[in-house]
């Protein structure tokens, strides 16, 4: 069949094929260019948002100082140890001499998959030490909340001396139930 075509027809077919390829490349190139333009403008918008968010180091440190620290809860034994250790360290930093911390039995928490561990603390200290301790309590990455907080005056002759009863809580991950094979 191609043998029956003249030289002029073959040349017309070649130009037609080249023209079809050029049209296809032009259409695909236009679509690519449109996508590139959209992507470039979205990138510019995102970069502008990032530039607005970007703060200097001093502001960032100020913001980070008001955000409480947080660590994901571990299983009960490990979480209990970590929480008591950090709480004891904070009490020591504030200069509070406390009785040994007592871990109370865990109970179900409103958060699925976690138990609520309570740690009770009794101590004698000054009011300024209590304030110092409370101001740094959010630095404890295991703390969930203060469940009980009582301050009592012990001796009228020593107005600064107080008796502190404090119960704080943390989450403990429930152990994963293993499936039998």
Number of C-alpha atoms within 10 A of each C-alpha: 4 7 7 7 10 10 10 9 12 13 12 12 12 12 12 12 12 12 12 12 12 12 12 12 12 12 12 12 12 12 12 12 12 12 12 12 12 12 12 12 12 12 12 12 12 12 12 12 11 11 10 9 9 11 12 8 9 9 11 11 11 10 11 11 12 10 10 14 14 13 9 10 21 17 15 20 10 12 19 22 12 17 24 20 13 17 23 18 13 19 22 13 13 19 16 20 13 17 11 12 17 13 18 13 10 18 13 14 14 9 10 9 13 21 22 20 22 24 21 19 22 18 18 20 19 18 17 13 19 18 12 16 19 14 11 14 19 18 18 18 18 25 21 16 14 14 12 13 12 11 15 11 16 14 11 8 8 10 11 14 18 20 18 21 16 17 19 19 22 24 28 25 19 16 12 8 6 6 5 4 3
